[in-house]
Structure formats: C-alpha cells, structure tokens
Amino acid sequence: MTTKTGTVGNTVQLTTLLGDFRLLVMLFVGFRLLMMIIYQPLIVEGTERGIGAGGDFMTYFQIAALSDSLGMPFRDWWTEFPPVWSFLSVGVYQLLGENVAYSNFAGFIGFIILIFDTGNLVLMYKLGTRLYGRNTGMALAWIYALLVAPMIFVFWTFEPMVAFFLLLGVWWLLQDKYNHSAVAIALGALTKFTPALLIGALWRFHKERTALQFTGVVLGLFALVYIPLLAQNADMTRPSLTAQFNKASYQTVWALIDGNYRTGNFGPLTDRTDPSRAENILPGLNPATIPGIVRLAVAGAIGLFVFWRTKRFDERGLVAFVGITLMIFFLQAQGWSPQWLVQIIPFVLLTFPTRNGVLVVLLLSFLVFTEYPLLFIRTGDTGGEISGALVGPFTIIVLARTGLLIALAIGFYQRLRQEPVNIQVD
C-alpha cells in the first residue's frame, strides 16, 4: 500500500531526476555511444550496414581517401565543402593510417560529431533557460534529446557541427560577447555557409557600429582562411565556394518545376581533379526554369520586408529573426537536404516552446524521413531517380514540406510583429 507521504516522496525524487541536467547529458551521450556500438557502421559484401547506412559518411570516407592518391584538398583536387570539414575529415583519415577501415573512420567521425551535438544540447538548455526560465530550458533540452532527427544525423552528416556554431554564435550574441560570437559564426561559415546568415540579425537588433565590427570580424576570418587557399590553387579552391550553387535542383518545388527527381550529388569521385566538373549539371538533369538569381532576388525582397517590419527587439525576437532568415534561405534554395532539420529544429523549439511547436517538429521530421530514405531507397532499379508510382507520393511530400516551412516562416514573422512584453519566466 502506497501512503500519501510515499507518493509525494516518489514524485519529488522523479522531479529531481528529470531536473538533473548532468544526468540528461550522460543519458544523451550514453544512448548514442551504445547505438554506435550496437549498430556499428560496417561494409558487408560491398554494402554499407549499421547506423550510418543511408547517410553521407561513406561519401566522406571516399572523398578523404583521395588524399592517398591525389594529395591534399584545395591544392590537388576540389571539394564541395568549405575548409573546416574538408581538412577535418582528411585529417581523421590520415591520422588513422594507411588502409584505414571504413568502420574506424565512421566511428571516429561519429564520435567527433557527437561532441558537437552534445554542445547543441547544452546550448538548447542555456538558451531556453535564458529566454523562458530553467523549467522551460530543461524541458526543451529533454525534447531535443528525445528527437530522432538530431540523433540520426550525428551518424549521417556533419550538420550538428554547423548547428553548434550557429547556436553558439546566438548564445554569445545574447550575452553581448560580439567578438566571441563573430568567431563562432566565422568558424560556422567555414564549415557551411548558413551560419553567416546571423549577420542579418546583427544589423537589425544592434547598433550599426557593432554590426559593422561583427561583419568585419566574420569576413576577415573567412578571408584569412580562403586567401592562402586561393593563392595556392584558385581552380581547386573555387568549387568549395560555388559548387553547391551550381548543382541542378533537387527535392524542392523548383525541382518539380524543372522535372528533376533525384537527390543532389556531384557525380563520380574520379572527376575531382577536374574543377570544371563542379560547374556543370550532371547528365540527365535539367537546368533551372526559374534562374537562381530570380529566386535569390525574391528572397532578398522578402527578407528586407521582414527586416523593416520587425517590431520585437528583445532576445526572443532575435532568435525568431534568425529562424525566419533560415526559413527564407532554405525555401529559395534550389535543393533540399534532410540534414537541414538539425539547424531548423532548435529555432522552432526556442521560438515556439509549446506542444504545437513540438508537433510541428515531429510532422516535419516524418515528412523528411518519408521522403529520404523511405522513398529514395526504393529507386535502386531506376538509378536513384523517382519514377512511376513513386512520383505522386514524392510530389505530395515535397509540397507538404514546403508548405510547412512557409507556415513556420509566417509563424516566425508573427512573433516578430509582436510587441515585447514583460513575461515572468519560470
């Protein structure tokens, strides 16, 4: 028989456990390490198995392996990735020695990405606590820890690194550590370009002098890395700046308009010594019906509209502004990558820390993973192209995902149109 006193005691104990952030971190890391041990990334009879199957680690491994026969990226062969990831992946590959097994490379990389994603968990807790109070911050950390999307991408891509630098930049910005934030954003932009979008928030939420200084630090550090690489071999370095924008459309409404039904890729790795390959659309894919410059101009006009219409200039408004900036950028892009969820999810949860916010994240995750890998895994007979009976579901999913991203952008905008109010945090 449970007494009233015993029930209260058990409730207090459970609340204490759920409120212990250090315990959450241990569970977060332990669960992911055990998943990697149980479902080890392996190559079995030429087929990738384990937790990394369906992700990009095999591509990273194959690209890094070029350093054995060709030399170094940016000097002897081109890569579509900016320097931080390119040199990190090649460095890990070389560190592990000659004839390194894929499982060792994938495990090492997965552990590194896990460190960054643990940083994302910490930042979600800190940002949520600063914006809404400790109880909400703890709840957001638990939600992030339990979501499938951030976990699976730890073993699929390096996107958690990008999200980490972006969130770290926001965290330091809220603390008025402008130079720290600028360094974080510069490192993020040298990993993938999207963290540089935070610069827009500087110009909207801070004085011109601060924004100018921040922009100068980001651009200066970016140039400090790229100038030597361009001087060393401009032809092999330039694709890291342009290749992603030269690909044919994929997995977006723009791809539906163009009649492209494949994922985005750059073709055989044997072409990495020819930089012109990074500039050409792959055979079988169609060029853009709506030029990229037109999409970018429309996105820029929408961004300026949001910029001038923003009324909420508190910290929650800044986070929402970064969120809508990401939405506008992703919506205008010619392609869609499932891993972008890792950047989107934190800003949705931090702007909408409600049941509806969590449900939107779940719905978006279902749409994204149904599209890839569920549909694309069934395209083996067509060389990776959506065709036949898959075209209908694929089209519906792309339209639904695009509609949901537009709805999120509208939600962010509505937050920015609100007047700041003094809400008592928990």
C-alpha positions in Angstrom: 0.0 0.0 0.0 1.4 3.4 -1.0 1.0 6.1 1.5 0.3 9.7 0.6 3.7 10.6 2.0 5.4 7.9 0.0 3.7 9.1 -3.2 4.8 12.7 -2.7 8.3 11.5 -1.9 8.5 9.4 -5.1 7.2 12.4 -7.1 9.8 14.7 -5.7 12.5 12.2 -6.4 11.3 11.8 -10.0 11.2 15.5 -10.5 14.7 15.8 -9.1 15.9 13.2 -11.6 14.2 14.9 -14.6 15.6 18.2 -13.5 19.2 17.0 -13.3 20.8 18.3 -16.4 24.1 16.5 -15.8 22.1 13.2 -15.8 20.4 14.2 -19.0 23.8 14.8 -20.7 25.0 11.4 -19.5 21.9 9.7 -20.9 22.2 11.7 -24.1 25.8 10.7 -24.7 25.5 7.1 -23.4 22.5 6.3 -25.6 24.3 7.5 -28.8 27.5 5.7 -27.9 25.7 2.5 -27.3 23.7 2.8 -30.6 27.1 3.2 -32.4 28.5 0.2 -30.6 25.4 -2.0 -31.2 24.8 -0.9 -34.8 28.4 -0.4 -35.9 29.0 1.2 -39.3 30.3 -1.6 -41.5 30.8 -2.6 -45.1 29.4 -6.1 -45.7 29.9 -7.5 -49.2 30.2 -4.0 -50.7 27.0 -2.8 -48.9 27.0 -0.3 -46.0 25.4 -1.6 -42.8 24.8 -0.3 -39.4 23.7 3.1 -38.0 25.4 5.1 -40.8 23.6 3.3 -43.6 21.8 5.9 -45.7 23.9 8.8 -44.6 26.9 10.6 -46.1 29.8 9.0 -44.0 30.6 6.7 -46.9 30.9 9.6 -49.3 33.1 11.5 -46.8 35.3 8.4 -46.5 35.7 8.1 -50.2 36.5 11.8 -50.6 39.0 11.7 -47.8 40.6 8.6 -49.4 41.6 10.8 -52.4 44.3 12.2 -50.1 46.1 8.8 -50.5 46.4 9.0 -54.3 46.0 12.7 -55.2 47.2 14.7 -52.3 45.5 17.5 -50.3 42.1 19.2 -51.0 42.1 22.7 -52.3 45.6 22.1 -53.7 45.5 18.8 -55.7 41.7 18.2 -56.0 38.5 20.1 -55.5 35.8 19.5 -52.8 32.3 21.0 -52.5 32.8 21.5 -48.8 34.4 24.6 -47.1 37.8 24.1 -45.3 36.8 23.2 -41.8 35.1 20.0 -42.7 37.4 19.1 -45.6 40.5 19.3 -43.5 38.9 17.6 -40.5 37.7 14.6 -42.5 41.0 14.2 -44.4 42.9 14.7 -41.1 41.0 11.9 -39.4 41.5 9.6 -42.4 45.3 10.3 -42.4 45.5 10.0 -38.6 44.1 6.5 -38.7 46.9 5.4 -41.0 47.1 3.6 -44.4 44.4 1.2 -45.5 42.1 2.5 -42.8 38.8 0.6 -42.5 35.6 2.4 -43.1 34.2 1.3 -39.7 37.1 3.0 -37.9 36.8 6.2 -39.9 33.0 6.4 -39.4 33.3 5.6 -35.7 35.9 8.3 -35.2 33.9 10.9 -37.2 30.7 9.9 -35.4 32.4 10.4 -32.0 33.6 13.9 -33.1 30.1 14.9 -34.3 28.6 13.6 -31.1 30.8 16.0 -29.1 29.3 18.9 -31.2 25.8 17.6 -30.8 26.3 17.4 -27.0 27.2 21.0 -27.3 23.9 21.6 -29.0 22.1 20.0 -26.1 23.9 22.3 -23.7 23.1 25.3 -25.8 19.5 24.4 -26.1 19.3 24.2 -22.3 21.2 27.5 -21.8 19.2 29.4 -24.5 15.9 28.0 -23.3 16.7 28.9 -19.7 17.8 32.4 -20.7 14.7 33.1 -22.8 12.0 31.4 -20.7 13.4 30.2 -17.4 15.0 27.0 -16.1 12.0 24.8 -16.2 11.3 25.5 -19.9 15.0 25.3 -20.6 15.2 21.8 -19.1 12.0 20.7 -20.9 13.5 21.9 -24.3 16.7 20.0 -23.6 14.7 16.8 -22.9 12.7 17.3 -26.1 15.9 17.8 -28.1 17.5 14.7 -26.5 14.5 12.5 -27.4 14.0 13.6 -31.0 15.2 11.1 -33.6 16.4 13.6 -36.2 19.3 15.2 -34.3 20.4 11.7 -33.2 20.4 10.0 -36.6 22.3 12.9 -38.2 25.1 12.5 -35.8 25.9 9.3 -37.7 24.9 10.6 -41.1 26.4 14.1 -41.7 28.4 16.9 -40.1 25.4 19.2 -39.8 25.5 19.1 -36.0 28.8 21.0 -36.3 27.1 23.7 -38.3 24.2 23.9 -35.8 26.6 24.1 -32.9 28.5 27.1 -34.3 25.2 28.9 -35.2 23.7 28.3 -31.7 27.0 29.3 -30.0 27.0 32.5 -32.0 23.5 33.3 -30.9 24.3 32.4 -27.3 27.3 34.7 -27.2 25.4 37.4 -29.0 22.7 37.4 -26.3 25.5 37.9 -23.8 26.9 40.8 -25.7 30.1 38.9 -26.5 30.2 40.2 -30.0 33.8 39.2 -30.9 33.2 35.7 -29.5 30.0 35.4 -31.5 31.7 36.6 -34.7 34.5 34.0 -34.3 31.9 31.2 -33.8 29.9 32.4 -36.9 33.1 32.6 -38.9 34.0 29.0 -38.0 30.5 28.0 -38.9 30.7 29.7 -42.3 34.0 27.9 -42.9 32.1 24.7 -42.3 28.9 25.5 -44.2 27.8 29.0 -45.2 24.4 29.2 -43.4 25.7 30.4 -40.0 26.7 33.7 -41.8 23.0 34.4 -42.0 23.2 35.5 -38.4 24.9 38.8 -39.7 21.4 40.0 -40.7 20.2 39.8 -37.1 23.2 41.9 -36.0 22.2 44.7 -38.4 18.5 44.6 -37.3 19.0 44.2 -33.5 22.2 46.1 -32.7 23.8 49.5 -33.5 25.4 50.0 -36.9 28.9 50.3 -35.3 28.5 46.9 -33.6 27.1 45.3 -36.6 29.9 46.6 -38.8 32.5 45.4 -36.4 30.9 42.0 -36.2 30.6 41.7 -40.0 34.2 42.8 -40.4 35.5 40.1 -38.0 33.4 37.3 -39.7 34.5 38.4 -43.2 38.1 39.0 -42.1 38.5 35.5 -40.6 36.8 34.0 -43.6 39.2 35.8 -45.9 42.2 34.9 -43.7 41.5 31.2 -44.4 40.5 31.5 -48.1 43.1 33.9 -49.4 46.0 31.5 -48.9 44.0 28.6 -50.4 43.1 30.6 -53.4 46.7 31.8 -53.8 47.8 28.2 -53.6 45.4 26.9 -56.3 42.4 29.0 -57.1 41.0 26.4 -59.6 40.8 23.7 -56.9 39.6 26.1 -54.2 36.9 27.9 -56.0 34.5 25.0 -56.2 34.2 25.0 -52.4 32.6 28.4 -52.8 30.5 27.8 -55.8 29.8 24.1 -56.4 26.7 23.8 -54.1 25.1 26.6 -56.0 25.8 25.1 -59.5 24.0 21.8 -58.9 20.7 21.1 -60.6 17.6 21.5 -58.5 16.7 18.6 -56.2 13.9 17.7 -53.8 12.2 21.1 -53.9 9.3 22.7 -55.7 11.9 24.1 -58.0 13.0 20.6 -58.8 9.4 19.6 -59.6 9.1 22.6 -61.9 12.4 21.6 -63.6 11.5 17.9 -63.8 14.4 16.7 -61.7 13.6 13.8 -59.4 17.0 12.9 -57.9 18.9 13.8 -54.8 21.7 16.3 -55.1 25.2 14.9 -56.0 28.3 15.7 -57.9 28.9 12.5 -59.9 31.9 10.2 -59.8 34.8 11.0 -57.4 37.2 10.3 -60.3 36.4 13.8 -61.6 37.8 15.6 -58.5 41.0 16.6 -60.4 38.9 18.5 -63.0 37.4 21.6 -61.4 35.1 22.2 -64.4 33.1 19.2 -63.3 31.9 21.2 -60.3 30.4 23.8 -62.6 28.4 21.5 -64.9 25.0 20.0 -64.3 25.1 16.2 -64.4 23.8 14.4 -67.5 20.1 13.6 -67.3 19.2 16.6 -65.1 17.5 19.8 -66.3 18.7 23.4 -65.8 16.7 25.8 -63.8 13.4 27.1 -65.3 13.5 29.9 -62.7 17.0 31.2 -62.5 18.7 31.2 -59.2 19.2 35.0 -59.3 15.5 35.5 -59.5 14.8 33.2 -56.5 17.5 35.0 -54.6 16.1 38.4 -55.5 12.6 37.5 -54.3 14.1 36.0 -51.1 16.1 39.2 -50.6 12.9 41.3 -51.1 11.0 39.2 -48.6 14.0 39.4 -46.2 14.0 43.2 -46.4 10.3 43.3 -45.8 10.7 41.3 -42.6 13.7 43.4 -41.7 11.8 46.7 -41.8 8.6 45.3 -40.3 10.2 43.7 -37.2 8.7 45.2 -34.0 10.0 42.9 -31.4 13.5 43.7 -30.4 14.0 41.6 -27.3 16.1 38.4 -27.2 13.2 36.2 -28.2 12.7 38.4 -31.2 16.4 38.0 -32.2 16.0 34.2 -32.1 12.8 34.4 -34.1 14.6 36.6 -36.7 17.4 34.1 -37.1 14.7 31.4 -37.5 12.9 33.2 -40.3 16.1 34.0 -42.0 16.9 30.3 -42.2 13.4 29.6 -43.5 13.7 32.2 -46.3 17.1 30.9 -47.3 16.1 27.2 -47.3 12.9 28.0 -49.3 14.7 29.8 -52.0 17.5 27.2 -52.4 17.3 25.1 -55.5 17.8 22.0 -53.4 16.7 20.5 -50.1 18.9 18.4 -47.7 17.3 16.3 -44.9 20.1 17.3 -42.5 18.9 20.9 -42.5 16.5 19.7 -39.9 19.4 20.0 -37.4 19.5 23.7 -37.9 15.8 24.2 -38.1 14.7 22.3 -35.0 16.4 24.4 -32.3 15.0 27.6 -33.6 11.5 26.2 -33.9 11.6 24.9 -30.3 13.2 28.1 -29.0 10.6 30.3 -30.7 7.6 28.1 -30.1 8.3 26.2 -26.8 4.8 24.7 -26.8 3.1 21.5 -27.6 2.3 22.8 -31.1 6.0 23.6 -31.6 7.0 20.1 -30.8 4.2 18.6 -33.0 5.4 20.8 -35.9 8.9 19.4 -35.5 7.6 15.8 -35.4 5.5 16.4 -38.5 8.4 17.9 -40.4 10.6 15.0 -39.3 8.1 12.5 -40.6 7.8 14.2 -44.0 11.6 14.5 -44.3 12.4 10.9 -43.4 9.5 9.6 -45.5 11.0 11.4 -48.5 14.5 10.2 -47.7 15.3 7.4 -47.1 11.9 5.7 -47.3 11.0 6.7 -50.9 14.5 7.1 -52.3 15.6 3.7 -51.0 13.1 2.2 -53.5 14.8 3.8 -56.5 17.6 1.2 -56.9 16.1 -0.1 -60.2 16.0 3.4 -61.7 19.5 4.6 -60.7 18.3 6.7 -57.8 15.5 8.6 -59.8 12.0 8.9 -58.5 9.7 7.4 -61.2 6.5 5.5 -61.8 4.2 5.1 -58.8 6.7 7.0 -56.5 6.2 10.3 -58.4 2.8 11.0 -56.8 3.8 10.5 -53.1 7.1 12.3 -53.7 5.3 15.3 -55.1 2.9 15.4 -52.3 5.7 15.2 -49.7 7.7 17.9 -51.3 4.7 20.2 -51.5 3.7 19.4 -47.9 7.2 20.0 -46.6 7.4 23.3 -48.5 4.0 24.3 -47.1 5.1 23.5 -43.6 8.3 25.6 -44.0 6.2 28.5 -45.3 3.9 28.1 -42.3 6.9 28.2 -40.0 8.2 31.4 -41.7 4.8 33.0 -41.2 4.8 31.9 -37.5 8.3 33.4 -37.0 7.1 36.6 -38.7 4.0 36.9 -36.4 6.4 36.6 -33.4 8.5 39.4 -34.9 5.4 41.6 -35.2 4.5 41.3 -31.6 5.5 44.0 -29.1 7.9 42.8 -26.5 6.1 42.1 -23.2 7.5 41.5 -19.7 6.6 37.9 -19.1 7.6 36.3 -15.8 9.9 33.3 -16.6 9.6 30.2 -14.5 
